[in-house]
Amino acid sequence: GAPAPHRAAPQQQQRPQPQRAAAVPAELVSQLTEMGFSVTKATAALKSSGMDVLDAINWLGDNADEPDEFFERIAKAPAPAPPAAAAAPAAPASAGPSGGGGRSGGAAAAARPSPEVLNLLPIFDPVFKAVAMVALGDAGLRPVLENVRLPAMERDGWRGLTGAAVRIWGGEHDGAALCAGLDPNTACFVRKIVEYVAMGKAGLTPLLDADARAGMPVDRDFGGIVAQFMPYVDRMAKCAVRQTQISMGAGGEADEAADAEVNTFVDQMETANWQIRTTFDMLSAGVRSPEDIIECIGPLSDGKPDDRSARLCGVLLAAVKKLE
Protein backbone atom coordinates (compact mmCIF):
# COMPACT_ATOMS: atom_id res chain seq x y z
CA GLY A 1 0.00 0.00 0.00
CA ALA A 2 1.11 3.56 -0.51
CA PRO A 3 2.51 5.36 2.53
CA ALA A 4 0.14 7.98 3.82
CA PRO A 5 1.45 11.53 3.43
CA HIS A 6 2.21 13.28 6.68
CA ARG A 7 -0.29 16.01 7.49
CA ALA A 8 0.68 19.62 7.57
CA ALA A 9 -0.70 21.75 10.38
CA PRO A 10 -3.81 23.35 8.87
CA GLN A 11 -2.92 26.75 10.31
CA GLN A 12 0.42 26.97 8.46
CA GLN A 13 -0.82 27.97 5.02
CA GLN A 14 1.72 30.57 3.91
CA ARG A 15 3.76 29.66 0.88
CA PRO A 16 7.48 29.53 1.74
CA GLN A 17 9.85 31.92 0.03
CA PRO A 18 12.90 30.55 -1.80
CA GLN A 19 16.00 30.35 0.33
CA ARG A 20 19.30 28.49 -0.13
CA ALA A 21 19.32 25.35 -2.23
CA ALA A 22 18.44 22.06 -0.53
CA ALA A 23 17.95 18.49 -1.73
CA VAL A 24 14.47 17.04 -2.14
CA PRO A 25 14.16 14.20 0.41
CA ALA A 26 13.87 10.84 -1.36
CA GLU A 27 11.26 9.62 1.12
CA LEU A 28 8.93 12.49 0.19
CA VAL A 29 9.37 11.79 -3.52
CA SER A 30 8.60 8.13 -2.80
CA GLN A 31 5.33 9.02 -1.08
CA LEU A 32 4.13 10.81 -4.21
CA THR A 33 5.38 8.23 -6.71
CA GLU A 34 3.58 5.55 -4.71
CA MET A 35 0.41 7.53 -5.40
CA GLY A 36 1.01 7.37 -9.17
CA PHE A 37 2.93 10.58 -9.88
CA SER A 38 6.17 10.49 -11.85
CA VAL A 39 9.48 11.27 -10.15
CA THR A 40 9.73 14.49 -12.17
CA LYS A 41 6.27 15.70 -11.16
CA ALA A 42 6.81 14.67 -7.53
CA THR A 43 10.12 16.55 -7.40
CA ALA A 44 8.67 19.67 -9.01
CA ALA A 45 5.67 19.65 -6.69
CA LEU A 46 7.76 19.28 -3.54
CA LYS A 47 10.09 22.09 -4.61
CA SER A 48 7.09 24.31 -5.26
CA SER A 49 5.37 23.60 -1.95
CA GLY A 50 8.08 23.83 0.66
CA MET A 51 8.60 20.04 0.84
CA ASP A 52 5.10 19.54 2.23
CA VAL A 53 3.45 16.45 0.73
CA LEU A 54 -0.16 17.59 1.08
CA ASP A 55 0.64 21.00 -0.39
CA ALA A 56 2.47 19.17 -3.18
CA ILE A 57 -0.66 17.13 -3.94
CA ASN A 58 -2.70 20.32 -4.12
CA TRP A 59 -0.08 21.93 -6.36
CA LEU A 60 -0.17 18.96 -8.73
CA GLY A 61 -3.93 19.24 -8.91
CA ASP A 62 -3.71 22.96 -9.67
CA ASN A 63 -1.18 22.33 -12.45
CA ALA A 64 -2.55 19.09 -13.86
CA ASP A 65 -2.94 20.57 -17.36
CA GLU A 66 0.63 21.81 -17.65
CA PRO A 67 2.95 20.14 -20.22
CA ASP A 68 5.79 17.85 -19.18
CA GLU A 69 8.32 20.60 -19.92
CA PHE A 70 6.77 22.70 -17.15
CA PHE A 71 7.47 20.03 -14.52
CA GLU A 72 10.92 19.20 -15.93
CA ARG A 73 12.01 22.83 -15.72
CA ILE A 74 10.96 23.12 -12.07
CA ALA A 75 12.38 19.71 -11.14
CA LYS A 76 15.82 20.71 -12.48
CA ALA A 77 15.88 24.06 -10.69
CA PRO A 78 17.56 24.38 -7.26
CA ALA A 79 15.24 23.41 -4.45
CA PRO A 80 14.43 25.99 -1.75
CA ALA A 81 15.47 25.07 1.73
CA PRO A 82 12.65 24.19 4.10
CA PRO A 83 11.63 27.36 5.97
CA ALA A 84 11.66 27.65 9.71
CA ALA A 85 8.36 26.59 11.24
CA ALA A 86 5.94 29.46 11.05
CA ALA A 87 3.65 30.35 13.88
CA ALA A 88 -0.03 29.87 13.16
CA PRO A 89 -1.33 33.22 11.95
CA ALA A 90 -3.94 35.00 13.96
CA ALA A 91 -7.22 35.74 12.25
CA PRO A 92 -6.48 38.46 9.69
CA ALA A 93 -7.19 42.00 10.80
CA SER A 94 -5.65 45.43 10.52
CA ALA A 95 -4.19 45.06 14.00
CA GLY A 96 -5.28 41.51 14.80
CA PRO A 97 -8.91 40.63 15.51
CA SER A 98 -8.73 42.06 18.98
CA GLY A 99 -6.78 45.14 17.99
CA GLY A 100 -7.53 48.38 16.26
CA GLY A 101 -7.38 50.79 19.23
CA GLY A 102 -3.89 52.44 18.80
CA ARG A 103 -4.13 52.88 15.03
CA SER A 104 -4.91 56.13 13.28
CA GLY A 105 -8.26 56.71 11.67
CA GLY A 106 -10.47 57.29 14.69
CA ALA A 107 -13.52 55.46 15.97
CA ALA A 108 -15.24 55.36 12.57
CA ALA A 109 -12.39 53.36 11.03
CA ALA A 110 -12.11 51.10 14.07
CA ALA A 111 -15.80 50.25 13.83
CA ARG A 112 -15.37 48.58 10.45
CA PRO A 113 -14.04 45.02 10.03
CA SER A 114 -10.94 44.70 7.89
CA PRO A 115 -11.29 43.68 4.23
CA GLU A 116 -9.43 40.45 5.02
CA VAL A 117 -12.02 39.55 7.63
CA LEU A 118 -14.83 40.21 5.18
CA ASN A 119 -13.12 37.75 2.84
CA LEU A 120 -13.15 35.17 5.64
CA LEU A 121 -16.92 35.30 6.06
CA PRO A 122 -17.60 32.58 3.44
CA ILE A 123 -14.99 30.32 5.07
CA PHE A 124 -16.58 30.51 8.52
CA ASP A 125 -20.16 30.74 7.29
CA PRO A 126 -20.96 27.07 8.16
CA VAL A 127 -19.84 27.73 11.75
CA PHE A 128 -22.12 30.75 12.00
CA LYS A 129 -25.04 28.66 10.78
CA ALA A 130 -24.25 25.90 13.25
CA VAL A 131 -24.17 28.37 16.15
CA ALA A 132 -27.49 29.80 14.97
CA MET A 133 -29.06 26.34 14.71
CA VAL A 134 -28.16 25.64 18.33
CA ALA A 135 -29.93 28.88 19.28
CA LEU A 136 -32.94 27.70 17.28
CA GLY A 137 -33.23 24.48 19.25
CA ASP A 138 -30.85 22.03 17.55
CA ALA A 139 -28.57 21.47 20.54
CA GLY A 140 -26.63 18.50 19.16
CA LEU A 141 -23.61 20.55 18.08
CA ARG A 142 -23.41 22.74 21.17
CA PRO A 143 -20.80 20.62 23.03
CA VAL A 144 -18.31 20.59 20.15
CA LEU A 145 -18.93 24.26 19.37
CA GLU A 146 -18.68 25.43 22.96
CA ASN A 147 -15.81 23.18 24.05
CA VAL A 148 -13.65 22.88 20.93
CA ARG A 149 -14.54 24.98 17.89
CA LEU A 150 -15.22 28.39 19.42
CA PRO A 151 -12.37 28.25 21.98
CA ALA A 152 -10.01 27.39 19.09
CA MET A 153 -11.25 30.45 17.23
CA GLU A 154 -10.73 32.51 20.38
CA ARG A 155 -7.11 31.35 20.51
CA ASP A 156 -6.73 32.44 16.89
CA GLY A 157 -7.77 35.95 17.90
CA TRP A 158 -11.58 36.06 17.72
CA ARG A 159 -11.83 37.10 21.34
CA GLY A 160 -15.27 37.23 22.89
CA LEU A 161 -16.86 34.98 20.27
CA THR A 162 -17.61 32.12 22.68
CA GLY A 163 -19.21 34.42 25.22
CA ALA A 164 -21.36 36.02 22.55
CA ALA A 165 -22.47 32.58 21.31
CA VAL A 166 -23.44 31.49 24.81
CA ARG A 167 -25.50 34.67 25.23
CA ILE A 168 -27.20 34.03 21.88
CA TRP A 169 -28.00 30.47 22.97
CA GLY A 170 -29.46 31.93 26.14
CA GLY A 171 -31.94 33.96 24.11
CA GLU A 172 -30.16 37.31 23.71
CA HIS A 173 -30.45 38.40 20.08
CA ASP A 174 -29.80 42.15 20.20
CA GLY A 175 -26.84 42.59 17.86
CA ALA A 176 -25.77 45.94 19.27
CA ALA A 177 -25.71 44.65 22.84
CA LEU A 178 -23.91 41.45 21.86
CA CYS A 179 -21.24 43.37 19.96
CA ALA A 180 -20.63 45.98 22.65
CA GLY A 181 -17.01 45.75 23.75
CA LEU A 182 -15.96 43.43 20.92
CA ASP A 183 -13.39 44.36 18.31
CA PRO A 184 -14.87 45.15 14.86
CA ASN A 185 -13.77 41.84 13.36
CA THR A 186 -15.28 39.58 15.99
CA ALA A 187 -18.38 41.79 16.01
CA CYS A 188 -18.75 41.16 12.28
CA PHE A 189 -18.93 37.43 12.98
CA VAL A 190 -21.44 37.89 15.80
CA ARG A 191 -23.73 40.00 13.62
CA LYS A 192 -23.72 37.26 10.99
CA ILE A 193 -24.82 34.70 13.57
CA VAL A 194 -27.63 37.00 14.72
CA GLU A 195 -28.77 37.38 11.10
CA TYR A 196 -29.09 33.61 10.77
CA VAL A 197 -30.95 33.31 14.07
CA ALA A 198 -33.42 35.92 12.81
CA MET A 199 -34.21 33.68 9.83
CA GLY A 200 -35.73 31.07 12.12
CA LYS A 201 -35.27 27.33 11.85
CA ALA A 202 -37.57 26.98 8.84
CA GLY A 203 -35.63 29.61 6.93
CA LEU A 204 -32.14 28.48 7.90
CA THR A 205 -32.46 24.70 7.61
CA PRO A 206 -32.60 24.63 3.78
CA LEU A 207 -29.29 26.54 3.72
CA LEU A 208 -27.39 23.95 5.75
CA ASP A 209 -24.72 21.92 3.98
CA ALA A 210 -22.51 19.14 5.35
CA ASP A 211 -20.03 21.64 6.81
CA ALA A 212 -22.77 23.54 8.66
CA ARG A 213 -24.26 20.32 10.01
CA ALA A 214 -20.83 19.42 11.38
CA GLY A 215 -19.98 22.95 12.53
CA MET A 216 -16.83 23.06 10.40
CA PRO A 217 -15.43 25.93 8.32
CA VAL A 218 -14.97 25.49 4.59
CA ASP A 219 -11.79 23.66 3.56
CA ARG A 220 -11.16 24.49 -0.09
CA ASP A 221 -8.12 22.21 -0.32
CA PHE A 222 -9.76 19.06 0.97
CA GLY A 223 -11.27 18.01 -2.35
CA GLY A 224 -7.83 17.74 -3.93
CA ILE A 225 -6.49 15.85 -0.94
CA VAL A 226 -9.27 13.30 -0.72
CA ALA A 227 -9.13 12.66 -4.47
CA GLN A 228 -5.70 11.13 -3.95
CA PHE A 229 -7.01 8.90 -1.17
CA MET A 230 -10.14 7.65 -2.94
CA PRO A 231 -8.68 4.36 -4.24
CA TYR A 232 -7.75 3.49 -0.68
CA VAL A 233 -11.03 4.78 0.73
CA ASP A 234 -12.83 2.43 -1.64
CA ARG A 235 -10.71 -0.48 -0.44
CA MET A 236 -11.34 0.40 3.18
CA ALA A 237 -15.07 0.62 2.53
CA LYS A 238 -15.16 -2.80 0.83
CA CYS A 239 -13.18 -4.31 3.69
CA ALA A 240 -15.46 -2.74 6.33
CA VAL A 241 -18.60 -3.98 4.58
CA ARG A 242 -17.12 -7.45 4.21
CA GLN A 243 -16.17 -7.58 7.89
CA THR A 244 -19.63 -6.38 8.91
CA GLN A 245 -21.31 -9.07 6.83
CA ILE A 246 -19.08 -11.78 8.29
CA SER A 247 -19.58 -10.65 11.89
CA MET A 248 -23.35 -10.52 11.46
CA GLY A 249 -23.58 -13.80 9.63
CA ALA A 250 -24.93 -12.06 6.56
CA GLY A 251 -22.55 -13.62 4.05
CA GLY A 252 -19.26 -12.24 2.90
CA GLU A 253 -16.01 -14.10 2.43
CA ALA A 254 -12.75 -13.38 4.17
CA ASP A 255 -9.94 -11.93 2.04
CA GLU A 256 -6.89 -12.00 4.25
CA ALA A 257 -4.53 -10.43 1.71
CA ALA A 258 -6.86 -7.50 1.01
CA ASP A 259 -7.60 -7.02 4.70
CA ALA A 260 -3.90 -7.00 5.56
CA GLU A 261 -3.19 -4.38 2.89
CA VAL A 262 -6.02 -2.17 4.11
CA ASN A 263 -4.96 -2.45 7.74
CA THR A 264 -1.39 -1.53 6.82
CA PHE A 265 -2.65 1.58 5.03
CA VAL A 266 -4.87 2.52 7.98
CA ASP A 267 -1.91 2.20 10.34
CA GLN A 268 0.18 4.41 8.04
CA MET A 269 -2.57 7.00 8.03
CA GLU A 270 -2.62 6.99 11.83
CA THR A 271 1.15 7.43 11.88
CA ALA A 272 0.70 10.44 9.61
CA ASN A 273 -1.79 11.93 12.11
CA TRP A 274 -5.03 11.06 10.31
CA GLN A 275 -7.51 9.75 12.88
CA ILE A 276 -9.01 6.96 10.79
CA ARG A 277 -8.36 3.72 12.72
CA THR A 278 -11.22 3.99 15.22
CA THR A 279 -13.68 4.93 12.47
CA PHE A 280 -12.55 2.02 10.30
CA ASP A 281 -12.90 -0.43 13.20
CA MET A 282 -16.34 0.94 14.09
CA LEU A 283 -17.52 0.65 10.49
CA SER A 284 -16.18 -2.90 10.31
CA ALA A 285 -18.23 -3.69 13.43
CA GLY A 286 -21.41 -2.34 11.84
CA VAL A 287 -21.61 1.21 13.22
CA ARG A 288 -23.17 3.60 10.69
CA SER A 289 -24.10 6.63 12.80
CA PRO A 290 -22.35 9.84 11.65
CA GLU A 291 -22.63 11.25 15.18
CA ASP A 292 -20.90 8.20 16.69
CA ILE A 293 -18.17 8.37 14.06
CA ILE A 294 -17.44 12.09 14.44
CA GLU A 295 -17.51 11.85 18.24
CA CYS A 296 -14.39 9.66 18.09
CA ILE A 297 -12.31 12.34 16.32
CA GLY A 298 -10.26 14.08 18.99
CA PRO A 299 -8.67 17.54 18.70
CA LEU A 300 -5.20 18.12 17.32
CA SER A 301 -2.21 18.44 19.64
CA ASP A 302 -2.70 22.22 19.71
CA GLY A 303 -6.31 21.83 20.79
CA LYS A 304 -7.80 22.80 17.45
CA PRO A 305 -10.49 20.58 15.88
CA ASP A 306 -9.15 17.89 13.55
CA ASP A 307 -11.47 18.80 10.68
CA ARG A 308 -9.61 16.93 7.99
CA SER A 309 -9.75 13.64 9.85
CA ALA A 310 -13.45 14.23 10.47
CA ARG A 311 -14.02 14.95 6.78
CA LEU A 312 -12.09 11.88 5.69
CA CYS A 313 -14.06 9.71 8.10
CA GLY A 314 -17.25 11.16 6.64
CA VAL A 315 -16.08 10.27 3.13
CA LEU A 316 -15.34 6.72 4.28
CA LEU A 317 -18.76 6.41 5.90
CA ALA A 318 -20.42 7.60 2.69
CA ALA A 319 -18.44 5.04 0.68
CA VAL A 320 -19.58 2.26 3.02
CA LYS A 321 -23.21 3.31 2.76
CA LYS A 322 -22.95 3.46 -1.03
CA LEU A 323 -21.78 -0.16 -1.14
CA GLU A 324 -24.64 -1.29 1.07
N, C-alpha and C positions, 0 to 999 in steps of 0.2 A: 504494500500500500504506500501511497505517497506520504511523506512526512508532512504534518500539519504546519503551516507557517506560523511563526511566533507572532502574537498580537502586539500591535503598537498601542501605547496608551492613547485612548480616544481624545484626550485633551491636547496632545502634542501634534497639532495639525500644520504648523508652519513648515514651508518648504525650506530645506537647508540651503545655504549659500555655498558656492564652490570655495574650497579651501585648498590645502596642499594635496598633492596626488596621493592616493592610497589604493591598494589592491582590493579587488572585489572578492570577498570570502567565497571559497569554493563551495562551502556548505549551503550558502544562500542561493548560489546558482543552481545547486542540485535540487533544492526545494522547488524551484520554478520549473526546471526541466522535468522533474517527476510529474508535474502537472500538465505536461505536454508542450511547453514552450521550448524553443530552440535555445542553445547556449548563447547565441548572439543576442536574441531578444531578451533573455534573462539578464545578461550582463548590462545591456543598454538600460533596461528598466531599473535595475538596482542602482546604477550610476545616477540615474535621473531622479531617484526618490530617496536619496540619503541612506541607502543600504537597508531600507525597511521593506520587508517582503510584501506586506499587505498594501503599502503605498505603491510598490512595484506592480502588483496585480492591477490596481486601479489605473496606473499609468499605461499599462499594456492595453487595457480596455479602451482608454481614451484615444490611443494611437493605433488601434487595430487596423485601420485602413491605410496606414503609411506603407510605402514600398520597402523592400528589404534593404535598400541602400541607406535609408533613414536610420535603421537600427544598427547597421554595420558602422556608419560614421560615428554614432554615439558610443558604440561598444569599443571602438579603437581609441577614443579620446581618453585623456587621463581621468581617473576617477577622483571625485572629491572625497576628502577625508570625512569620516563620520563626525558630525558636529557634537559639541558638548550637549548633554541632556538639557533640554529647555524646560523651564518651569511652565506648568499649565497656565495659560493666559486667563486672566480674569475676564469676566463678561465685558465686551467692548463698550467703551464709553469715553467721553471727552476727558474725564479725570477719573475713570473707574466708575462702576455703577453706583458706588456710594459717595462719589466725589462731586465736584462741581462748585463748591463753596469757595474759594480762594482764587477762582479764575475770573478774568475780566469779562464784562458783558452784562453784569447786573442780574437782578432777579428774573427778568423776562427771559434772558438766555438760559438761565439755570433751570427754568420751569419746563424747558423742552427736552425730550429725550434726544440722544445723539442719533445721527443718521445710521450709524452702525447698528444701534439697538433696534431701530425701525426695520433694518434688514433682517434682524434675528427673529422678528415676530413670526414669520412662517415656520421657522425651525421649531419654536417652542409652542406653536399653536395647539398641537395635540395635548400638551400638558395643561394649557389653559382650559381646554374643553373638559379634561378629566377632573380638574379641580371644580369646575362649574357643575359637572354631573354629580359629584359628591354632595354639593350644596343643594342639588335638586332631588336628593333622596337616594342616589345610587352609591351606597357607602362602601362597596366592595374594595375600591381602590384607595380608600382613605389611609389605611396603615402604611402602604408602600409610599404614598405621596408624603404623608406627614413624617414618616420615620427615615426615609431614604432619599426620595427624589428632591423634595423641597430643601431639606438641609444641605444636600449636595449643591444645589443652586445657590444657597446662601454662602457656602464656602467659596463659590466662584465669584461672589461679589454682589449677588442680588439680595442685599440685606433687608430684612423686614418682610420678605415674601411669605415665609411660613406663618408668621403672626397674622398677616393680612388674610391668608387662606383660612386659618382657624376662625377668624372673626366672620368671614364670609360663610363658613360652614355653620356658624352659630346664629346666622340669620341677619347679619349686618350687611346691607347691600348699598349703602351710601358711598359712592365712589370718592367724593371729596373728603369725607371723614376717614375712609380707609387709606387714602393716599397722604393724609396729613403727616408730615414728618419723614416721608420717604423721599429718596433721591428721585429725580425725574425719570430715570431709566427703569427702576423697579416700579414706580408708580404707573408707568406705561403698561407694564405687564398686569398690574392689578386691575387697571381700568378694562383691559381686554377680558379678564375673567368675569368682571361684573357685567360686561356686555353679554357674555354668553349666559350668565345666570338669568338675565332679564329676558332671554328668549324663551325660557321655560323648557321643561323636559321634552314636550312634544315638538318644539321648534329645533332644539339642539340635537336630539337623538339621530335624525337623518343625516347630520353632518359628521357623525363619528366614523372614523376609519379605524384600522387595526392599531395604529399608534395611539390614538386617543383612548381606545378601550384598554390599552395597556399602560397609559400614562407615560408614554415615552416620546421624546422629541424626534423630529425627522432625522434620519441618517441617510444622506444622499449617496454615500459611498457603499452602503451595504449591498445593494443590488449587484454591483460588480464583484464584490467579495463572495457572496453566496453562489454566484454563477460558477465560480471555480470549484466550489464544494459539491455541486449538485450530483455529479456521478457517485460520490461517496454517500451523500444523503440518501440517494435512491437505494444504495446497497444496505445502508443501515435500516431503512424503512422495511425492505424486504426481509431482512434478518429479524427485525422486531416482530413483524406480522407472523413469520414462521414460528418464532419462539412462543408467541401468544397462542397460536393454534395448537402447538404441541402440548403446552402446559394445560390447556383447557380441554384437551382430548377432542379437538375439532378438526383433526387431520394435520397435514403438514409433515414434511419429512426433514430430518436433520441433515444439515450440510456442514460438516465439521470444518472443511477447508474455507468455505465462505465465511462462516461464523468467526473463525480464527483471524481472517484478514480484517473483518469489520472491527473486531475487538482491538486489534493492534492499532487500527486507525483511530478509534475512539480514545485509546490511551495516549496516542500522540497528540490528539487535540487537547486532552486534559493537560498534558505537559506544556503545551503552548498557550495555556491559560484560557481555553474555551471550556466552559462548564457544560459538558454534553453527556458525561458518563451517567449521572443519576437519571437524566431524562431518558437516555437510551435504555437503561435497566428498567425504568418504570414502564416505558412503552412495551418492552419485551414481556413484562408481567401483565399487560392488559390495561394499564391506566391510559385513559384518553381524555381526561379533563384538562383543559388549558390552564385553569386556575391552579390545579395541583402541580402541573409541570412548571409553571412560572414561579410558584412559591419556593421551588428548590434552587432557584438561581440566586446565589448570594451576591453581596456587593463586591466590588474590586478592592484591592488592598488599600486604596486611598479612601475607601468609603463611598465612592460613587457607584451608581447602579451599573451593573454589567449588562447594558442594553444589547450588545451584539451577541452575547451568549443567549440571552432571552429570545432574540429574533431568530437565531439559528435553531433553537429548540422548537420555536413555533413553526419554522419551515419543515423540520423533521416530523412534527406532529401532523402537519397538513399532508405530507407525503405518505404517512402511515394510513391516514383516513382515506386518502385517494385509492390506495391499494385495496382497502376493505369495502 
